[in-house]
Structures are given as structure tokens and as C-alpha cells.
């Protein structure tokens, strides 16, 4: 686009966000047609979150509905909160109770957790989401502006052309006062009652705050002027469009969102509501009283009035927490002893675990604990490190590339390609040169898996389950045991476990990989740039070596994490091994038509039925089934058949693996008439695994002259050389490998396989 076109786009953006001011009466009429614009703080926050919709995810092995709001959809995912869906859902449930007035109204919501768990992202996500929601028609936010100069400039106090009023004399409420707060309380209650009766919302709108002191000063001034002049319709005169108008504002920090940062200082009152300005006091004071128009209103509660107040790094502001005790239920703070201000805001504090230690310093005193009242008011939500492999891969990918798009999908298999995918990154070198470093397939996956495994609690492991298997179960919602799929609900885990409470943070992993990317590997190849490739074992070894240098880990953690490394390495090698086997056997894949024919015959065999073909109905062919099971599946030998009659092991396989899976699929997708030809067999995970999985025995059976010991430099014109060429080509074209990473991975796998080939 041209510069002019960009300017026009900016104009359209602003035009869509702001409206022309309206009168108080017009606002009330709009409120009855669009009730959401009058929502009180907790309800508005809830509405904004729910308006973004939900999506299905799997975390900790459970399928959950996740609010898209926390994916930072309005900002292309830049500050998305990865994981912690259960915690965020609990937060929304709390908001629902608070908004409806059914409990927890006196609570201060507290997000606690170690560093690098997404707490700072929560703040940014809330700010982004609320800002963008306030630009939508249903999310408009309104406050009032006052003009008392129009009364002073008109001795007769008659009303003329509003458009001639000087715009410089309009002053907006400094604390985003709700337009309904202008009405006397009985009238305001009547408006809300009529609104609830007309719309019947299960969470009725509340407006329990009176005018802020700044606006009250303007209102009182106008009321005295008109009362003194004997005006009969006093409220109408005070709120006439010459003096009062309702205007919308875009929610942001300082306008509806107050954020108290760790570095903010000042006396408690200054940090909470603001401070008196000496110069303005001298100018505005009259008869010895303080004029609220001489107050700064720059405290966190003032900025967050009308929506959200966030105390970031609450440990640095622990002295304020007790002063916030009564704000949620009383909804009132004082500027000084004589002047108070009603507040409508949702209080939220964010801290690292050190606040928890600070709050519990007197816990042994039981009933005499001076912090007991404060702790009772805090509603804690604990953020933890991610325990899902996919999410940790996504987070590492974000940290390394800055890409922010959300990896959507509820099934681990849908995201398998992204988890294992390679990554190429351009890095600068001395002399201004730019090099391309490659993280080989499974490299990010290996770092993510090691990080996740370091965070899992081993105390609640069911018998026979490893930490790696627990990590895979949490990520996918199921495990494979042979050909069987075992769902997560078959396992019992302690709901109060320490999963995610400790472990390797993503910042540690990111820094390790960043260092490796800036240093070529000490390996060479006559044709391929293998020195620019980071293999999974390179990343895992570097992470393990650097544990001892990182002051964030204790000696006990060093030992614990090192003990968990071998299992991760073994799993990652299994993944690489599977890639190589699948690449070797790629040309031996079974066509879907052949699979369908086999399953049709097995189904007819098991149900004493016939197979329908183009030539008519035929009996199931025992020879077709036998050939498929020996040649394609490679599961059985001639000795397991009596001619073409299957022995018990084969019959058990057909019934327990193929027929059971078909019956389960038919039941889950049942219609009046189940027909085998209506089923996409590769949609059934068990059958797909049975028919698509190969092992080294299959490779040895198909390629009798393959010699893994010759793989690094196979002699020309040998079967090993031909197989290697085809395998590398397939790894590159079908599995995302580069020529260099394909060479290194296949060498590594074949080097290990050669020891057990015979």
C-alpha cells in the first residue's frame, strides 16, 4: 500500500472505535437496546472473555474447553497464555459468580506461580483483549464529560446551539464514571430493574457507584446555579447537553485498566488513588476545603475504575494488600478523610511464590496470625509450568522465532508433524555474514520433552508407567500398548500432585538452544553442511551439561533431572528410528484398497457373512487374508496356518484387533445400518497402527542383503547403497529432513541398529 492508503486505513480504524458524544437520555435509550454497554466491571470482563468463543484442547490428558480470549486472538497470539487452561477456566468461573453477585465478591483474585509460567502474558492478554473488545459495538464503554463554562458564559442560563460550545471546556471524568451514576439512586435503581425485567439476563447489570468526586463537583456547581435561578426541571437543566454528554472510550491502561508495576513507588494513598496537587489546590481551594478537581486520580484504583485493577509483582506492594481488604465488598476508597470515591473494578494481583512465603511468615501463630484476614480475602489461582509436550514445543518455537500463531487442534496426532518438525534459523556471524542453522526433526521435541519430564511428579505414577509415558498421556489423552489405545481415564493420578510446580523453565531451554545456534558443530562431511545441524542429542546433552552452571537449580534438582535424561533420549531415538524404518519401507506401503479388501474379508469371516464385489457375493477368501497377514503385515509365518486355515494366534489377532476395533467404531458412529464399506479404515487408530507400523524384522524380511554396518559409506552397486539413496530421498521429501539432517539421523539410527542386527 502507499503512504496515503495507510493513513486511510488508520482513519478507518479510529472511526470504528469512537462515536460522536450523545446525551444522557440517548445513552439510556441505547442501554435498553444494547444492555451489554452498561455492564459492571466483573460482568464486562466476563462478557469480553466469553465473546471470543472457545475451542477444544487436551491438557493433562483431559479434553477441555478453552476460552479463545486467552489465545490473544485480537493481537495475533503475541501474548497468548499457553496451557494452564484449567486454571483459567476456574478464573472465569469465579468471575461468573462475582458478576452475578452469588459469592466471592469480597475476594481479591490472585495469580501465583514461578517465573516463565505465563503470568506476565496474562496481564498483556487482558489488556489487549479488553482494548479490542471495547472497540466492538457490543463492547462499547462509556463515561461522562462535563462543561460548566457554558453556565458561566451564559448569564441567562438559556440553552442555545450546542455545537457552538467550546470543546476546550469539556472535562471527562478522570475515573471513567458510569453514566448511570449521574442519576439519583432511586431513579438509577428503577432503570436497572426495568432493564432486568425487559431482558432477563441471568447476570443483571449493577450500577452501585455514585458520581466520582470530580464529577460531583461539577454537578453540584451546576445544581446550585440553576436552583438559585429557580429552574424547575433541575436535573434536566444540570444534565442538559450543554453541560453533560456521554462519550465512549477505548479501554486501555489508564482508562478502565489500572496496572501497578513493581517499580512504581510513592505513599500507599498515591499508589492506590492518586495525590493532591499543591498548585491546583491553591488555585481551586475555596473556604478552606479541598476541591476534588485538584486531585491527580493517577493511582491504580482510579485508572482501573470501571473495569480492572492489576497489581503486578504483588510482593513489591505487599504493604498495599491489607489496604485493599475492603475495596471489593465496600467498593469505596478515600482521597482523604473528608472525600471518598466509589469504585467499580475487578481486583487482580500477580506474584511469584515469594509472596506466598511472605503471607505465611506468621502461620504458626494460628488465630493470632496478623495476616489471616488478608489471606482469607485472596482467591489463589496457581500458574504452573507446562506439562503438555505440544504446548512446550509451541512455546520454545515462539521463543526462538517470535512467531505467534496458535497451534490449534485437540488431538495429539493432528499436531504430530508440528511437534517433530525441523526449524531453520538465520544467525549472524563475524564479518557481517549470515549463516543458516537447522534444528533437525525432533530437536525441539526432545528439548520440550525433557523440560516436561523434569516437571512431572513421579510419586503418583501408576505401576508400570514411566515419566515419558505420563508426558505423552498428558499430551495426547491416550497411550499405545501394542495395538491397543489406552485412554487417560484408565489411569489414576493424584489431583493434588506437584506436576508443573517445579522443573526446567522455557527460558533456560531457549538460552541453551540460542547458544548452540551461534556455534557450528564439530563435525564434517565431504558434501553436506552437517556442522550447521543441531541434532536432538546435541540439544539434550547441552541442557544436561548446563544444569550444573545454572544457579536457579539446586543440587537435588541437578541429580533428579539428570536421572530423567536417559528415558527422554531413548524415546527421541525411537522417534528417529521410526522415521528411518518408515522411509526404508515407504515403497512397501499397503494401498488403501488392499487394506479395505482385507478388512472386508476378515469382517465377513468373523460374522459368517459374504463379501460383496462387482461380480456378486463371494465367500471370504482365506488365501487373500493369509497372504496379507504374512506379506503385508509381517506378523505371522507359514507355521501359523494349516494350509489357509488360521491357527489360534491368527484367529485371536483378527478378532481382538481388527473386529473389536471395527465394532467399537461402528458403535461410536452407529446408524441404523452399519456397512463396512462406509468406514474409512485409516480413521480407526488401532487398525491404522496395525496396518501401517513396521519394524526391523519387516525390513530384514524384505531387504535380505541390507547391511547396517556399511550404511555410513556403502559400497557402490550394493543393495545397502540403493536402499540408503531411496531412504534419504524419502526422509527429505516426505518427512521434512534436509539432506544433512537426513544423513546424520540415518547414520545415528543405523549405527545403533548394527549392534543388534543379527
JOKA-V270765 format. One record per residue. N is the residue number from 1. RES is the residue in three letters. PSI is psi in whole degrees, 0 to 359 (none if undefined). NEAR is the number of other C-alpha atoms within 10 Angstrom. Layout:
N&RES&PSI&NEAR / N&RES&PSI&NEAR
This chain:
1&UNK&157&6 / 2&UNK&169&7 / 3&UNK&320&8 / 4&UNK&320&9 / 5&UNK&323&10 / 6&UNK&320&11 / 7&UNK&319&11 / 8&UNK&323&12 / 9&UNK&320&13 / 10&UNK&321&12 / 11&UNK&315&11 / 12&UNK&322&11 / 13&UNK&314&12 / 14&UNK&321&13 / 15&UNK&325&12 / 16&UNK&338&12 / 17&UNK&332&18 / 18&UNK&150&16 / 19&UNK&163&12 / 20&UNK&143&9 / 21&UNK&154&17 / 22&UNK&166&16 / 23&UNK&167&18 / 24&UNK&320&22 / 25&UNK&319&15 / 26&UNK&323&12 / 27&UNK&315&21 / 28&UNK&318&17 / 29&UNK&317&12 / 30&UNK&325&15 / 31&UNK&320&17 / 32&UNK&336&18 / 33&UNK&334&13 / 34&UNK&77&16 / 35&UNK&334&19 / 36&UNK&336&20 / 37&UNK&344&21 / 38&UNK&10&25 / 39&UNK&139&25 / 40&UNK&173&22 / 41&UNK&305&27 / 42&UNK&323&27 / 43&UNK&320&24 / 44&UNK&316&27 / 45&UNK&317&25 / 46&UNK&315&19 / 47&UNK&318&20 / 48&UNK&319&21 / 49&UNK&314&20 / 50&UNK&332&14 / 51&UNK&334&15 / 52&UNK&347&18 / 53&UNK&186&12 / 54&UNK&167&16 / 55&UNK&161&13 / 56&UNK&133&15 / 57&UNK&165&20 / 58&UNK&120&23 / 59&UNK&140&24 / 60&UNK&32&24 / 61&UNK&359&23 / 62&UNK&145&18 / 63&UNK&127&15 / 64&UNK&154&17 / 65&UNK&127&16 / 66&UNK&135&20 / 67&UNK&124&19 / 68&UNK&339&20 / 69&UNK&321&23 / 70&UNK&359&24 / 71&UNK&2&25 / 72&UNK&49&25 / 73&UNK&328&19 / 74&UNK&344&20 / 75&UNK&29&15 / 76&UNK&31&13 / 77&UNK&9&20 / 78&UNK&320&20 / 79&UNK&38&22 / 80&UNK&145&25 / 81&UNK&109&24 / 82&UNK&131&21 / 83&UNK&199&27 / 84&UNK&31&22 / 85&UNK&319&20 / 86&UNK&319&17 / 87&UNK&317&16 / 88&UNK&323&20 / 89&UNK&322&15 / 90&UNK&321&12 / 91&UNK&315&18 / 92&UNK&322&18 / 93&UNK&321&13 / 94&UNK&316&21 / 95&UNK&322&24 / 96&UNK&319&20 / 97&UNK&317&16 / 98&UNK&315&21 / 99&UNK&324&27 / 100&UNK&355&18 / 101&UNK&29&14 / 102&UNK&18&11 / 103&UNK&164&13 / 104&UNK&11&19 / 105&UNK&334&20 / 106&UNK&0&19 / 107&UNK&147&24 / 108&UNK&118&24 / 109&UNK&131&21 / 110&UNK&121&21 / 111&UNK&120&24 / 112&UNK&156&23 / 113&UNK&163&24 / 114&UNK&171&20 / 115&UNK&156&17 / 116&UNK&35&18 / 117&UNK&0&24 / 118&UNK&8&22 / 119&UNK&318&23 / 120&UNK&326&16 / 121&UNK&327&18 / 122&UNK&314&21 / 123&UNK&312&20 / 124&UNK&323&17 / 125&UNK&319&25 / 126&UNK&314&22 / 127&UNK&312&21 / 128&UNK&312&21 / 129&UNK&317&24 / 130&UNK&323&26 / 131&UNK&311&23 / 132&UNK&325&19 / 133&UNK&325&25 / 134&UNK&348&23 / 135&UNK&350&21 / 136&UNK&157&14 / 137&UNK&318&13 / 138&UNK&345&15 / 139&UNK&11&24 / 140&UNK&141&24 / 141&UNK&136&25 / 142&UNK&150&22 / 143&UNK&188&20 / 144&UNK&152&28 / 145&UNK&146&21 / 146&UNK&149&23 / 147&UNK&104&24 / 148&UNK&346&18 / 149&UNK&331&16 / 150&UNK&335&21 / 151&UNK&320&19 / 152&UNK&326&12 / 153&UNK&353&10 / 154&UNK&92&11 / 155&UNK&327&8 / 156&UNK&353&9 / 157&UNK&36&15 / 158&UNK&158&9 / 159&UNK&125&13 / 160&UNK&214&10 / 161&UNK&115&8 / 162&UNK&328&12 / 163&UNK&344&9 / 164&UNK&359&9 / 165&UNK&135&17 / 166&UNK&121&11 / 167&UNK&337&9 / 168&UNK&345&8 / 169&UNK&6&14 / 170&UNK&133&19 / 171&UNK&122&16 / 172&UNK&150&19 / 173&UNK&126&20 / 174&UNK&351&23 / 175&UNK&28&30 / 176&UNK&47&27 / 177&UNK&140&26 / 178&UNK&131&25 / 179&UNK&330&23 / 180&UNK&341&26 / 181&UNK&347&18 / 182&UNK&328&22 / 183&UNK&148&16 / 184&UNK&148&12 / 185&UNK&316&15 / 186&UNK&320&8 / 187&UNK&318&12 / 188&UNK&317&16 / 189&UNK&323&16 / 190&UNK&318&11 / 191&UNK&313&17 / 192&UNK&322&20 / 193&UNK&316&15 / 194&UNK&323&12 / 195&UNK&316&19 / 196&UNK&321&18 / 197&UNK&324&11 / 198&UNK&325&11 / 199&UNK&338&13 / 200&UNK&35&11 / 201&UNK&137&12 / 202&UNK&344&9 / 203&UNK&85&16 / 204&UNK&151&20 / 205&UNK&139&22 / 206&UNK&145&22 / 207&UNK&82&18 / 208&UNK&21&16 / 209&UNK&139&20 / 210&UNK&174&20 / 211&UNK&142&24 / 212&UNK&159&23 / 213&UNK&322&21 / 214&UNK&310&22 / 215&UNK&324&24 / 216&UNK&323&16 / 217&UNK&316&15 / 218&UNK&316&20 / 219&UNK&312&21 / 220&UNK&321&12 / 221&UNK&312&14 / 222&UNK&321&24 / 223&UNK&317&18 / 224&UNK&318&13 / 225&UNK&313&16 / 226&UNK&326&19 / 227&UNK&319&15 / 228&UNK&328&9 / 229&UNK&8&11 / 230&UNK&26&10 / 231&UNK&132&15 / 232&UNK&310&10 / 233&UNK&77&10 / 234&UNK&312&16 / 235&UNK&319&17 / 236&UNK&323&12 / 237&UNK&315&20 / 238&UNK&321&25 / 239&UNK&16&21 / 240&UNK&154&16 / 241&UNK&345&22 / 242&UNK&337&23 / 243&UNK&331&23 / 244&UNK&135&26 / 245&UNK&154&24 / 246&UNK&130&22 / 247&UNK&148&21 / 248&UNK&156&20 / 249&UNK&152&19 / 250&UNK&123&21 / 251&UNK&135&27 / 252&UNK&175&20 / 253&UNK&124&18 / 254&UNK&342&21 / 255&UNK&84&20 / 256&UNK&343&30 / 257&UNK&120&25 / 258&UNK&131&27 / 259&UNK&122&23 / 260&UNK&112&23 / 261&UNK&165&15 / 262&UNK&328&13 / 263&UNK&354&9 / 264&UNK&137&11 / 265&UNK&189&12 / 266&UNK&171&10 / 267&UNK&157&10 / 268&UNK&315&15 / 269&UNK&322&17 / 270&UNK&316&17 / 271&UNK&329&20 / 272&UNK&308&25 / 273&UNK&334&23 / 274&UNK&196&21 / 275&UNK&159&19 / 276&UNK&141&18 / 277&UNK&113&12 / 278&UNK&315&11 / 279&UNK&319&9 / 280&UNK&326&16 / 281&UNK&315&17 / 282&UNK&326&12 / 283&UNK&325&10 / 284&UNK&342&14 / 285&UNK&141&14 / 286&UNK&131&10 / 287&UNK&39&5 / 288&UNK&3&6 / 289&UNK&162&10 / 290&UNK&136&18 / 291&UNK&122&19 / 292&UNK&344&23 / 293&UNK&352&20 / 294&UNK&16&19 / 295&UNK&147&20 / 296&UNK&329&16 / 297&UNK&37&24 / 298&UNK&11&19 / 299&UNK&166&21 / 300&UNK&323&26 / 301&UNK&325&33 / 302&UNK&315&30 / 303&UNK&325&28 / 304&UNK&2&31 / 305&UNK&134&26 / 306&UNK&348&30 / 307&UNK&283&27 / 308&UNK&133&29 / 309&UNK&123&27 / 310&UNK&126&25 / 311&UNK&106&25 / 312&UNK&141&23 / 313&UNK&62&21 / 314&UNK&339&24 / 315&UNK&327&22 / 316&UNK&346&17 / 317&UNK&33&20 / 318&UNK&332&14 / 319&UNK&339&11 / 320&UNK&337&17 / 321&UNK&318&18 / 322&UNK&330&13 / 323&UNK&345&14 / 324&UNK&359&18 / 325&UNK&313&19 / 326&UNK&357&16 / 327&UNK&316&21 / 328&UNK&320&19 / 329&UNK&323&11 / 330&UNK&336&13 / 331&UNK&47&16 / 332&UNK&139&15 / 333&UNK&166&20 / 334&UNK&139&13 / 335&UNK&323&19 / 336&UNK&193&12 / 337&UNK&331&6 / 338&UNK&338&8 / 339&UNK&125&13 / 340&UNK&167&14 / 341&UNK&129&20 / 342&UNK&145&21 / 343&UNK&133&26 / 344&UNK&99&31 / 345&UNK&153&26 / 346&UNK&117&29 / 347&UNK&134&23 / 348&UNK&128&20 / 349&UNK&149&24 / 350&UNK&135&23 / 351&UNK&162&22 / 352&UNK&171&21 / 353&UNK&345&15 / 354&UNK&337&15 / 355&UNK&322&19 / 356&UNK&317&15 / 357&UNK&321&12 / 358&UNK&321&13 / 359&UNK&334&17 / 360&UNK&15&15 / 361&UNK&337&13 / 362&UNK&19&15 / 363&UNK&330&15 / 364&UNK&353&9 / 365&UNK&1&11 / 366&UNK&241&9 / 367&UNK&343&10 / 368&UNK&10&10 / 369&UNK&116&15 / 370&UNK&344&14 / 371&UNK&10&16 / 372&UNK&317&16 / 373&UNK&321&11 / 374&UNK&314&17 / 375&UNK&327&19 / 376&UNK&330&12 / 377&UNK&342&21 / 378&UNK&128&19 / 379&UNK&104&18 / 380&UNK&135&18 / 381&UNK&118&18 / 382&UNK&113&19 / 383&UNK&140&24 / 384&UNK&167&24 / 385&UNK&152&27 / 386&UNK&141&29 / 387&UNK&18&29 / 388&UNK&127&29 / 389&UNK&314&27 / 390&UNK&314&26 / 391&UNK&322&20 / 392&UNK&322&25 / 393&UNK&316&26 / 394&UNK&320&21 / 395&UNK&316&23 / 396&UNK&318&20 / 397&UNK&317&18 / 398&UNK&315&16 / 399&UNK&326&17 / 400&UNK&329&14 / 401&UNK&338&12 / 402&UNK&1&11 / 403&UNK&140&14 / 404&UNK&1&19 / 405&UNK&144&16 / 406&UNK&134&17 / 407&UNK&97&13 / 408&UNK&159&11 / 409&UNK&140&13 / 410&UNK&344&19 / 411&UNK&132&16 / 412&UNK&327&21 / 413&UNK&328&13 / 414&UNK&330&12 / 415&UNK&9&16 / 416&UNK&318&12 / 417&UNK&323&14 / 418&UNK&324&17 / 419&UNK&317&24 / 420&UNK&354&22 / 421&UNK&149&19 / 422&UNK&173&22 / 423&UNK&129&19 / 424&UNK&133&15 / 425&UNK&134&12 / 426&UNK&129&13 / 427&UNK&146&14 / 428&UNK&145&12 / 429&UNK&172&11 / 430&UNK&147&6 / 431&UNK&10&6 / 432&UNK&7&7 / 433&UNK&156&8 / 434&UNK&127&11 / 435&UNK&156&15 / 436&UNK&119&13 / 437&UNK&144&22 / 438&UNK&127&23 / 439&UNK&112&24 / 440&UNK&161&26 / 441&UNK&138&28 / 442&UNK&358&24 / 443&UNK&310&27 / 444&UNK&321&29 / 445&UNK&319&24 / 446&UNK&317&27 / 447&UNK&318&28 / 448&UNK&318&30 / 449&UNK&318&28 / 450&UNK&318&29 / 451&UNK&314&29 / 452&UNK&315&30 / 453&UNK&327&29 / 454&UNK&340&27 / 455&UNK&354&24 / 456&UNK&143&24 / 457&UNK&124&19 / 458&UNK&349&16 / 459&UNK&335&10 / 460&UNK&19&16 / 461&UNK&126&17 / 462&UNK&155&12 / 463&UNK&132&7 / 464&UNK&356&6 / 465&UNK&131&12 / 466&UNK&168&15 / 467&UNK&324&19 / 468&UNK&318&20 / 469&UNK&323&18 / 470&UNK&319&27 / 471&UNK&317&23 / 472&UNK&323&24 / 473&UNK&315&25 / 474&UNK&326&22 / 475&UNK&320&25 / 476&UNK&333&27 / 477&UNK&4&23 / 478&UNK&167&23 / 479&UNK&160&18 / 480&UNK&128&15 / 481&UNK&96&8 / 482&UNK&237&10 / 483&UNK&358&17 / 484&UNK&147&17 / 485&UNK&118&14 / 486&UNK&118&15 / 487&UNK&160&15 / 488&UNK&328&19 / 489&UNK&356&11 / 490&UNK&349&7 / 491&UNK&148&15 / 492&UNK&125&10 / 493&UNK&152&15 / 494&UNK&119&11 / 495&UNK&342&8 / 496&UNK&24&7 / 497&UNK&171&13 / 498&UNK&21&15 / 499&UNK&123&22 / 500&UNK&356&24 / 501&UNK&332&18 / 502&UNK&176&18 / 503&UNK&191&23 / 504&UNK&120&23 / 505&UNK&158&21 / 506&UNK&332&23 / 507&UNK&324&13 / 508&UNK&311&17 / 509&UNK&315&22 / 510&UNK&314&18 / 511&UNK&322&14 / 512&UNK&312&17 / 513&UNK&321&22 / 514&UNK&319&14 / 515&UNK&317&10 / 516&UNK&324&19 / 517&UNK&333&23 / 518&UNK&1&16 / 519&UNK&115&14 / 520&UNK&149&15 / 521&UNK&153&16 / 522&UNK&69&8 / 523&UNK&155&10 / 524&UNK&162&11 / 525&UNK&141&11 / 526&UNK&335&6 / 527&UNK&334&8 / 528&UNK&146&14 / 529&UNK&64&16 / 530&UNK&341&24 / 531&UNK&343&16 / 532&UNK&8&25 / 533&UNK&129&24 / 534&UNK&116&26 / 535&UNK&160&22 / 536&UNK&318&22 / 537&UNK&331&17 / 538&UNK&314&17 / 539&UNK&314&19 / 540&UNK&318&25 / 541&UNK&318&13 / 542&UNK&319&15 / 543&UNK&316&23 / 544&UNK&319&15 / 545&UNK&323&12 / 546&UNK&352&13 / 547&UNK&321&20 / 548&UNK&337&15 / 549&UNK&348&10 / 550&UNK&115&11 / 551&UNK&346&8 / 552&UNK&342&12 / 553&UNK&140&15 / 554&UNK&170&12 / 555&UNK&323&12 / 556&UNK&322&8 / 557&UNK&323&17 / 558&UNK&308&17 / 559&UNK&317&12 / 560&UNK&315&13 / 561&UNK&323&22 / 562&UNK&322&15 / 563&UNK&335&11 / 564&UNK&356&16 / 565&UNK&320&19 / 566&UNK&316&13 / 567&UNK&323&16 / 568&UNK&315&21 / 569&UNK&318&18 / 570&UNK&319&12 / 571&UNK&316&15 / 572&UNK&321&22 / 573&UNK&320&20 / 574&UNK&321&13 / 575&UNK&316&16 / 576&UNK&319&20 / 577&UNK&318&21 / 578&UNK&319&17 / 579&UNK&314&22 / 580&UNK&316&24 / 581&UNK&314&20 / 582&UNK&325&23 / 583&UNK&319&24 / 584&UNK&319&23 / 585&UNK&12&22 / 586&UNK&320&15 / 587&UNK&349&11 / 588&UNK&12&12 / 589&UNK&149&13 / 590&UNK&131&14 / 591&UNK&146&8 / 592&UNK&325&13 / 593&UNK&322&9 / 594&UNK&320&13 / 595&UNK&314&17 / 596&UNK&318&17 / 597&UNK&316&18 / 598&UNK&312&20 / 599&UNK&323&21 / 600&UNK&318&21 / 601&UNK&319&22 / 602&UNK&319&24 / 603&UNK&318&22 / 604&UNK&322&18 / 605&UNK&318&19 / 606&UNK&336&15 / 607&UNK&11&10 / 608&UNK&43&10 / 609&UNK&188&16 / 610&UNK&164&17 / 611&UNK&130&18 / 612&UNK&123&15 / 613&UNK&178&9 / 614&UNK&336&5 / 615&UNK&0&6 / 616&UNK&193&8 / 617&UNK&134&11 / 618&UNK&161&13 / 619&UNK&149&13 / 620&UNK&136&22 / 621&UNK&109&16 / 622&UNK&331&16 / 623&UNK&318&12 / 624&UNK&316&15 / 625&UNK&317&21 / 626&UNK&313&23 / 627&UNK&318&17 / 628&UNK&317&19 / 629&UNK&328&18 / 630&UNK&311&14 / 631&UNK&315&14 / 632&UNK&314&18 / 633&UNK&325&17 / 634&UNK&21&19 / 635&UNK&337&15 / 636&UNK&164&17 / 637&UNK&174&13 / 638&UNK&329&12 / 639&UNK&347&9 / 640&UNK&17&17 / 641&UNK&145&15 / 642&UNK&90&9 / 643&UNK&250&12 / 644&UNK&4&15 / 645&UNK&123&14 / 646&UNK&142&19 / 647&UNK&173&13 / 648&UNK&321&11 / 649&UNK&321&11 / 650&UNK&318&18 / 651&UNK&320&15 / 652&UNK&317&13 / 653&UNK&312&13 / 654&UNK&316&20 / 655&UNK&313&16 / 656&UNK&331&13 / 657&UNK&306&16 / 658&UNK&305&21 / 659&UNK&318&19 / 660&UNK&317&15 / 661&UNK&319&18 / 662&UNK&316&20 / 663&UNK&320&14 / 664&UNK&317&12 / 665&UNK&319&16 / 666&UNK&322&17 / 667&UNK&318&11 / 668&UNK&333&9 / 669&UNK&38&10 / 670&UNK&141&11 / 671&UNK&184&9 / 672&UNK&320&5 / 673&UNK&113&7 / 674&UNK&127&13 / 675&UNK&132&10 / 676&UNK&329&16 / 677&UNK&355&12 / 678&UNK&354&8 / 679&UNK&130&15 / 680&UNK&103&10 / 681&UNK&329&20 / 682&UNK&359&15 / 683&UNK&348&10 / 684&UNK&110&15 / 685&UNK&318&17 / 686&UNK&314&21 / 687&UNK&320&22 / 688&UNK&317&14 / 689&UNK&320&16 / 690&UNK&319&16 / 691&UNK&339&22 / 692&UNK&347&14 / 693&UNK&130&17 / 694&UNK&162&20 / 695&UNK&179&13 / 696&UNK&333&15 / 697&UNK&324&12 / 698&UNK&318&18 / 699&UNK&313&17 / 700&UNK&325&14 / 701&UNK&320&12 / 702&UNK&321&14 / 703&UNK&85&15 / 704&UNK&333&11 / 705&UNK&9&11 / 706&UNK&133&20 / 707&UNK&101&18 / 708&UNK&331&21 / 709&UNK&339&17 / 710&UNK&2&17 / 711&UNK&320&21 / 712&UNK&319&16 / 713&UNK&72&11 / 714&UNK&144&17 / 715&UNK&146&12 / 716&UNK&150&9 / 717&UNK&25&8 / 718&UNK&162&13 / 719&UNK&324&16 / 720&UNK&317&22 / 721&UNK&317&19 / 722&UNK&317&14 / 723&UNK&319&18 / 724&UNK&315&24 / 725&UNK&313&12 / 726&UNK&321&17 / 727&UNK&313&24 / 728&UNK&319&24 / 729&UNK&320&18 / 730&UNK&319&22 / 731&UNK&323&24 / 732&UNK&313&18 / 733&UNK&329&13 / 734&UNK&338&13 / 735&UNK&3&20 / 736&UNK&10&18 / 737&UNK&151&23 / 738&UNK&165&22 / 739&UNK&319&17 / 740&UNK&314&20 / 741&UNK&329&26 / 742&UNK&317&24 / 743&UNK&311&21 / 744&UNK&318&19 / 745&UNK&313&23 / 746&UNK&322&24 / 747&UNK&314&20 / 748&UNK&314&16 / 749&UNK&311&20 / 750&UNK&329&19 / 751&UNK&322&16 / 752&UNK&322&15 / 753&UNK&328&15 / 754&UNK&333&14 / 755&UNK&336&10 / 756&UNK&17&8 / 757&UNK&318&14 / 758&UNK&none&7
